[in-house]
Amino acid sequence: MSFVGKVWKLLVGIKDGLVLIFMLLFFMALFAVLSARPSPGQVREGALLIELDGFVVEERSKIDPLQTFLSGQAPVKEHQARDLITALDAAASDDRIKAVVMDLSRFVGGGQVHMQAVGDAMARVRAADKPVLTYALAYGDDHMHLAAHASEVWADPMGGAVIAGPGGTNLYYAELLDKLNVNARVYRVGTFKSAVEPYTRSSMSEEARENAAAFYSALWEEWQANVTKARPALQIDRVTGEPVEWITAADGDLAEAALAAGLVDKLGTRVEFGERVAEIAGEDQWSEAPGAYATSDYAPFLADNTPSTDGKAIGVVTVAGTIVDGDAGPGTAGGERIARILDEALDDDLAGLVVRVDSPGGSVTASEEIRIAIERHRAKDIPVAISFANVAASGGYWVATAGDRIFAQPETITGSIGVFAVLPTFEGAAAELGVNADGYRTTPLSGQPDVIDGFTPEIDAILQATIGNTYTEFLDRVATARGMTAESVDQIAQGRVWDGGTARQLKLVDQFGGIEEAIEWVAAEAKLEEGGFHARYLGAGTNQYDSLIRQMLSDADSESRARQVDLFAMTAQQRDMMLGRIADDVTRLSGTQGVQAYCLECPASSSAKSISSGKSLMTAIRALFVD
């Protein structure tokens, strides 16, 4: 019996082992299928369909698998601006593509620089005598920025379009903190450094209001100029100057109002829109569904049009999102990660380097870590250009001081040269709860900083002196990089934010231009001929697990993805983004480590991270009292 039992256990073990092997092989095969790159063979004659659901960003964010699966929701999609431009430019010269269709039904938004760059690419498609058509249930500002460059703009009869213009409100927590007996200790330098105002005031200061009025007005003027140039028939003064009268004249029908004001060209259902595309690009031979038309999807078309790798490589490193210490990212600018990417490229024989910045700043130590890593490339005597996208302020500008030449667009937000730190202490709350602190100190710094008993005057003075020293270092770096004196930089610094046009006049920016102009400048400085170079995006390897997770949860959440976004849904998105902003404000108060060079005034980041759940907000609030 003992022998038979041992044999049986052996057979069971073999069976279990085979099951595990087959399960492993199954999941490996499933992973291979779901994470496989789109096949260029899927490209066919017809229209190029770009379903622009989600955000347009500089760099896609990394997905946290555990957090994503626990939420049970598909992550909001992010489309890299450079990929969209590559696809549109390829479509202009591809004989298989008869038209470009941009479905904006679930589009959320993107920065103004990115919108203009994608719009310009749409205009290049039209210049190649290929129509560009857009469709959406409802159009907002970013939708219209793109749609203005289309040859036909369609809206669903149940939808419409509105233009709100840039700007909005911040939240201020001073009264709440007073009621909670939380002392937000602020250390800052810069008259206009309003990143700390939410914790010290109940309203915007006049200095911050003056600054916001200046750069938001500049952004608004650029938006109107670009959109009106692309779409002269749009009655922008009527839509923005008399919005109630404009909509009332159409009896409250937003779709008819949009048509009357020239925001859209035609009203029609998705089926009617598809029939129109079929007239241009041909009918779908594989589907009999109403409104079907011959089409190639965006992903396989992009895979079929990868950029050339001929000639010498010019490295491009991306600093996108808040700059933080550590290994965070992509989508967040982890100083350690970006510095490592730059150091790994030191032996790659690069002809030059372009640093693409789309960041409101963040940690000073992480910004300095990135700056020093860029300097190691300059030490190799290669040209280094800095290219600003939507925002390059505070820590983002700190990083830029390592470059030879700075490129920006008129819509770029930059400057905010100032530093701050916020530290909460709870002496008032503790006393109210009956908690008292007492002990023996050998020096005024013993046991400091003490978040329960409060800070001594000595530690307060030391912290403020540290902030002042960091600000002086910031001024010195800018002065050295820009060929100015520290005193002259101080006059235009003080935390003030500038639009790209004003920044150029102040010599904070060298010339207007996008990433392509920056790459071409580096090539010219490296004495490379046209066609003798290509851009190599450093650290831009595709994470297949991200692709797998996106596909699995997108399929599970297909019903919500199928919903179009109307004006009320846009309002809900703004609510979610505001919750995300509150969570960021609380985290900045409770969890920020070290001195910060961060721009609160800069327009809110357009990314999936801006849409935060109530759970994330409560987690941040809890951290204020627990961490």
Summary of the structure (lengths in Angstrom):
residues: 627
radius of gyration: 27.1
end to end distance: 61.2
largest distance: 94.5
contacts: 2154
relative contact order: 0.14
helix: 48%
strand: 19%
